[in-house]
Amino acid sequence: MNFPERFANLPDYAFPRLRKLLDAHAPGGPAIQMTIGEPRHPMPDFVAPILAANLAGFGVYPNNDGTPELLAAIRGWIARRYGVELATENLMALNGTREGLFNAALAVAPEVKRGKTPAFLIPNPFYQVYTVAAVTSGAEPVYVPATAQTGFLPDYAGLPPEVLDRVTVAYICSPANPQGAVASRDYWAELLHLAERHDFRIFADECYAEVWRTAPPPGILEVARDIGADPERVFTFHSLSKRSNLPGLRSGFVAGGAKGIAQIRKLRSFAGAPLPMPIQAVSAAAWGDEAHVTASRALYHEKFAVAAEVFGGVQGFQLPEGGFFLWLPVEDGEEASLKLWQKTGVRVLPGAYLSREAHGFNPGKSYIRVALVGPKDETQRGLTAIRDCLYG
């Protein structure tokens, strides 16, 4: 059975494409995985004891919106991190941010805008769920280049007014996956003003917000408060996957305007997958603890220093301000990834697998994405092999 017609033009997901590219070839050395953004730092020590103490919770249906304890922990973290006080009705726990980034579009985006097909703005490169959310919602995905020329963030304001007038949702990731660019306060403010002028909502994917190099990235919630933006235009998505090294926990949250959150909650009550109660207990503890986050960030800083040393002389190389990926320039990402695998056993992701050709241009084609998620010594071996193989 085939996908419905609206999904016919979707490319394969990045990692099945990578397996097709590489798996028919033997690695040229011991395999080093630097593809997927799956943190491999130690998970917090409190996870197992809290799970064990709450095992009986697997015997009941979970709380749909998030337990009072979990929502209180999230509210406390937002207040500490961004200085923003939110009410419970402005929050909902998520089964990972991917669920929220998809379902929020179905819950709050209108099917028609001013009698025309709506548009979703998507940075290019991008997290693939943005496109699926647009297509499922009946919207046109509009891919906007996020290149070195634009500071690796999309210039949404540069789009024609007739396009902006059809926009219902604008996705933005900060720190950006894969480039590591961070939206400044001015960038957030300009985007919020643009949303007001053209009447659309902003979906801020901030799941890498706690992995930063020189300073904590500003968040959309604090900027929206400071400029008095309509809270119903703002939805931000956060996760414990990167912050707490718990990608398998599948736990995050969405915060936004109370009316929009109510719509998202309603959709979840019919068609969602709320977090099991033991997972909610662990999540509450994770949002309430900063020590494990600080320790994990220190490990990334060590690997950023290694990357700076290894690639210091490579033209076009720059360290990311946030996130844990390197976005390395090459002539052709697929060719470079295959060569690297066959010559060294290092496995990276072609940038084109995270982007889409639009207007005859694929902004990821001349890059590879390298995940700095492994131990420091393994990371150093992998980065050195990449330099010697591709830039030597």
N, C-alpha and C positions, 0 to 999 in steps of 0.2 A: 504494500500500500504506500502511495506517495504522499508527501506533504501536500496540504492545500496549496493552491496556486500562489497565494500571497507569500509563501515561504520558498517558492521555487528558486529564487535567485540568491538565497543565502549561501555563502561559501561554507565549506566544512569548518568546524571549530578548529582553533589553532593547533591543539595538540594531536588530534587525529591526522591533521595535515603534516605535522612534523614527523610522526611515525611513518607515514607514507614516504617522506623524503629520505629518512635516515635508516630505517630498520632493515632495509635490504642490503645494507653495507656493513661490513665489520668495522668496529672502532679501531683507531690506530694506536690505542693505549688504554690503560685502565679508565673506565668510564667515570666522568665527573659530570653530574647533573647540575646545570645552571640555567634551566629553562623555566620551570614553573615557580610562581611566587608563593611557595609553601614554606613558611618559616620553620627552621630546624633548630632554633635556640630552645633551651629547656623551658618546658611549661612551668607555670607557677607551682610551688610545693603544695599549696592548699587544695589543688584540684581533686586529687584522689580521696583525701579525708572527707571533703564535703560531699563528693559523690556517694561515698560509702555511707555517710550519715543520712543521706536522703534517698536511698534506693527505693523505699516504699512509694516514693513519688511516681515511679514508673507504673504504678498500679492504678493511677487516676488520670482522667483527661486533663491536659494542661490548661492553665489560664490563658485565654486567647490574647489578651492585650499585654500581658506581663504582670507578674505578681507585684503587690505593693512594695515589697522589699527590693525587687529588681528595679522597678521604676524609680524608687527613691535613690538607689545607688547611681543610676544613670543621671538623674537630676543633680545629684551631688557632684558627679564628675564634670558635667557641663558647667556648673557654677564655678568649680575650681579651675577648669581649663580655659573657659571663655568669659567668665564673669557674667554669665547670663542665667537668670532665674526663670525656669519654666514650670508650668503646672503639669500635673499628671496627664491632663487631656491633650497636651502637646506632644506626647510620646507614645510609641508602641514598640515592644520588643519584636525582633525579627529573627527568623531562622536563617541567619546569614544575610549580608547586604544584597546579594544577588536577588533574593526573593523580593526585598523591598523595592529595589530599583526597577524591577519588572512590574510588580503588582500595583505600585503607586501610580504608574502610568494608566493602568486599566481603571483605577479607582477615581482619579481626579481629572484626567485629560478629556476634554469634550471631543465628540466624534466629528463635529463640524464646527468651523469657525468662520463667521461672517459669510455663510453659504458656500465655503470652499473647503477643500481637503486640508486638514491641519498639517503642520510640519513640526518635526522634532529636530532640534539642533544637536549635532553630535560632533565632538572633537575627533579629528582624524590624525593619528591613531586613536583607538578607543577600546573600552571594555565591551566585549561582544554583546552582552545582554542589552545594551542601549538600543541596538538595531532591532533585536527581536521584540522589545517592548514597543518600539515605534510601529513595526509592521503589524503586530497583533492588535494594536490600538487603531489601526486603519489610517495611520499618519504616514507622511512622506519623510523618510530619513534624509536630512540635509547634512552632508559631511563637510566640515569646515577645517581646513588644514591647520595643524598645530606644529609648526616647523621652527627651525632656528630663527627665521626671519620674524616670527611673531612671538619669540620668547618661549616656544613650545607650549603655548596656550592659544586657543582659538580666538580669532578676532571676529566675534559675533556682530559687533557694531558695524563692521564693514560690509555686511550683507545688504542687498537692496531692500528698501522699505517694503516693497510688495511681498518679499519673502518673510521678513520679520512680522508683518501683519498677519501671516498665517500661522505663526509659531504658537504652540500651546505649551511645549516643554523644551527647556534647554538643559542638556546634561553637561556637567563640568566636573572634572576630577582634579582635586588638589590635595596633596601633591599628586602630580599627574602620573598615571601608568600609561606608557612606559618611561616617559622622559624625565620624571622627577622634578618638573617645574612646579613652583609654588605660586598660587594666586595671591597677589598683594592686596592690602586693604583697598587701594585705589581700583584694582581690577574688580574686586567683589562689588564695590560701590557703583562702578560704571555698569556692571552687568545688572545690578538691581534696578538702576535707573532705566536701563534699556527695557527690562521686563515690565516696568511700570508704563513706559511710553507705548509699548506694543502689546501689552496685556498677555503675558505668558508667565509660567511658573519655572522656577529654577530647581533642578534636582542636583544637589551638590554631593558628589561621591567623595567623602573625606576619610575613607577607611585607612589611608596611610598617614593620617595626621600626626601620629605619635612616633613616626620614624622620620626624624629630621636630623640635619647635619649641623647647622649653625644657629638656628633659632626656631622656636615653635611656630608653625604656619598659622597665620590668622584664619579664623573660621567665618563662614557666612553668617552664622547666628549673631556673632558680636557686631559685625559690620551692619547687618540689617537693623539691629537694635540702635546702633549709633546714628544711623541716618533716618530712622523712623520709617523703614520700609514696611509695606503691608505684610504681616506675618503669613498670610495665606499664599503668598508667592514663593515662599521659601520652604524647601524640604531638604534636610541633610541626613546623610546615611553614614553610620559608623559601625565598626566591627571589632570583635575580639580576635579575629584571625591574625592580623598583623600586630596589633597593639600588645597582645598577651601570648602570642605564639600558640594559638589554639584554633588552627584552621578547621580541625575536625569537630570542634564543638558546635559549629554552625550557629553562631550567636552574634547578634548585632542589634541596632535599633534605628528607627527613623524618628526625627523630630521636625515639627512644622506647625503650621496653623491649625487651630483646634478643629475647624470645619473639615479641612482636608484629612487630618488624622482620623476623624470620625468616619469618613468615607473609606479610608484604608482599612480601619478596624472592621467595618461592616463587610467589606469584601473578604477579609481574612476569615470572618466567622462562617462564611459559606464555603470558601474554596481554599483556605490557607492551611498551613502546617505549623501550629504554635509550638514553642519550645517545650520539651518535656520538663516536668517540675524539677528534677535533679539538675538539669542543665541550667535552669533559671537560677537555682541556688548558687551554682558555681559562677555564673555570670555576674550575679550581684557582688560576690566577693572580688571578682576580677576588676569590675569598675570601681570598687572601693579601695583598691590597693595600687600604689604608685611605685613601690620598691622594685617589683619585678619588671616594670616598664623601663625604669631608669637603667637597670642592669642590662636589659636587652639592647637598649639604645647604645650603651657603651660598647657592646660587641659590634654593632654596625659601624660605629665611629672607627673602631680598629680596622675594619675591612675597607672603609672609605679611605683610610690612610694608606692601606696596601694598594688600592686601586690608583691613588694619586701617584704613588711611587712607580708602579708598573707602567702606567700609561702617560706619565708626565711629558714625554716627548712626542706623543702621537698627535698629529694635526687633527683638530676638530674634537678632541676629547675634552669633556668637562664633567666634573663631579655633579651629581644631582643635589639639589637642595633638600629634597625629601624622598621618601620611599627607599627601596633597596635594590633598584635596578640600575645598570649601566646601559645607556643608549649609544652604542658605538657605531660610528660611521664606517661603512665599507662600500665597495663598488656595487655589489649585489648581495643582499642578505641571504637568499637561498643558496647561492654558490658558496658564500663564505661559511655558512652553517654546515654544508655537506663536506667541504674541504676540511674544516676544523674537526669534524667527527672522524673522517677517514684518516686524517694525519695524526690526531692527538687523542681522540676519545672524549674530548670536551663537547658537551651537548648544549647548544644555545638555540634561541628562537629567532627565526627570520622576522624582521620588522614588518614585512608585508603581510604576515599572518595576523597582525593586530590592526591593520588599516585597510582601507578600501580605495580602489581607484575611483576618482571623481574628477570630471573635466580633464580626462587624459593624464592624470597624475596620481601616483600612489606615494604618499609622503613617508611610508615606512620601508619602501623597497631598498633603500641604500643604508639600512641600519640592521644591526642585530641587538636583541635584548638579552642581557646577562643578569641573572638573579644572584645576588650576594647573600644567599640564605644559608649556606653551609658553614662548617667550621672555618676558622681563620686560615689554618694551614692548607686545607683543601682549596679554599678560595684563592689563596696565593698561587698554588700550583696551577689552578685553572686559568687565572688571569695571565700568568706568565706564559702558559701555552698559547693562549689567544694572541698575545702580543707577538710572540716569536713566529707563530704560524701565519698570521694575517698582516702584521705590520713590520716584520723583521726585514 
